[in-house]
Amino acid sequence: MALAMKEIDETAVQEKAPPPVVRFVQPHRVSVVDIDDIGVWMIERLRGRYSQHSDRMLKAWLNSCTNDNECLFLRAAGAVVMAVVHRSFLSPPWVEEVFCLAQTEPDKQHACGLYTDVRTWAMGLNATHIIVERFSDVERADISLEIGTPKREVRSVVYLPGHAP
């Protein structure tokens, strides 16, 4: 009887297929070298939004943002996000998303995950709120799952803990 049970257990293990492995690239700050790698599709997308600027100007702007501490410029597999902090002597800082882009439709999952890093960065700056959905491939519902529900429908503002009006 013990032998029969052992055979059944081994067969059940052999029939069960392993779950598919989803590989994520660890998000990291964009460097000048990354601009050469992802710049082609990213500049093409930015050109559609900021048509008044040439490709050369857009690339120079992206390069300057790689070394700016007031700017969070991250990339993951097929996705990029840029956010900037706004500071004033008279008021606490707040963060504004510049863009969050995905290279392809499946990469939107990676782009969505980058919002968690934006939220962490903003909380580290003691920012009061984050303005999102300026130029994003990620749906509002997915952003809400990552960083919280926007409180104002007009500007899509997400207030951080302890700073809600």
Secondary structure in CASP SS format (residue, H / E / C, confidence):
PFRMAT SS
TARGET T0000
AUTHOR 0000-0000-0000
METHOD secondary structure of the structure
MODEL  1
M C 1.00
A H 1.00
L H 1.00
A H 1.00
M H 1.00
K H 1.00
E H 1.00
I H 1.00
D H 1.00
E H 1.00
T H 1.00
A H 1.00
V H 1.00
Q H 1.00
E H 1.00
K C 1.00
A C 1.00
P C 1.00
P C 1.00
P C 1.00
V C 1.00
V C 1.00
R C 1.00
F C 1.00
V C 1.00
Q C 1.00
P C 1.00
H E 1.00
R E 1.00
V C 1.00
S C 1.00
V H 1.00
V H 1.00
D H 1.00
I H 1.00
D H 1.00
D H 1.00
I H 1.00
G H 1.00
V H 1.00
W H 1.00
M H 1.00
I H 1.00
E H 1.00
R H 1.00
L H 1.00
R H 1.00
G H 1.00
R H 1.00
Y C 1.00
S C 1.00
Q C 1.00
H C 1.00
S C 1.00
D H 1.00
R H 1.00
M H 1.00
L H 1.00
K H 1.00
A H 1.00
W H 1.00
L H 1.00
N H 1.00
S H 1.00
C H 1.00
T C 1.00
N C 1.00
D C 1.00
N C 1.00
E C 1.00
C E 1.00
L E 1.00
F E 1.00
L E 1.00
R E 1.00
A E 1.00
A C 1.00
G C 1.00
A E 1.00
V E 1.00
V E 1.00
M E 1.00
A E 1.00
V E 1.00
V E 1.00
H E 1.00
R C 1.00
S C 1.00
F C 1.00
L C 1.00
S C 1.00
P C 1.00
P C 1.00
W E 1.00
V E 1.00
E E 1.00
E E 1.00
V E 1.00
F E 1.00
C E 1.00
L E 1.00
A E 1.00
Q C 1.00
T C 1.00
E H 1.00
P H 1.00
D H 1.00
K H 1.00
Q H 1.00
H H 1.00
A H 1.00
C H 1.00
G H 1.00
L H 1.00
Y H 1.00
T H 1.00
D H 1.00
V H 1.00
R H 1.00
T H 1.00
W H 1.00
A H 1.00
M H 1.00
G H 1.00
L C 1.00
N C 1.00
A C 1.00
T C 1.00
H E 1.00
I E 1.00
I E 1.00
V C 1.00
E C 1.00
R C 1.00
F C 1.00
S E 1.00
D C 1.00
V C 1.00
E C 1.00
R H 1.00
A H 1.00
D H 1.00
I H 1.00
S H 1.00
L H 1.00
E H 1.00
I H 1.00
G C 1.00
T C 1.00
P C 1.00
K C 1.00
R E 1.00
E C 1.00
V C 1.00
R C 1.00
S C 1.00
V E 1.00
V E 1.00
Y E 1.00
L C 1.00
P C 1.00
G C 1.00
H C 1.00
A C 1.00
P C 1.00
END
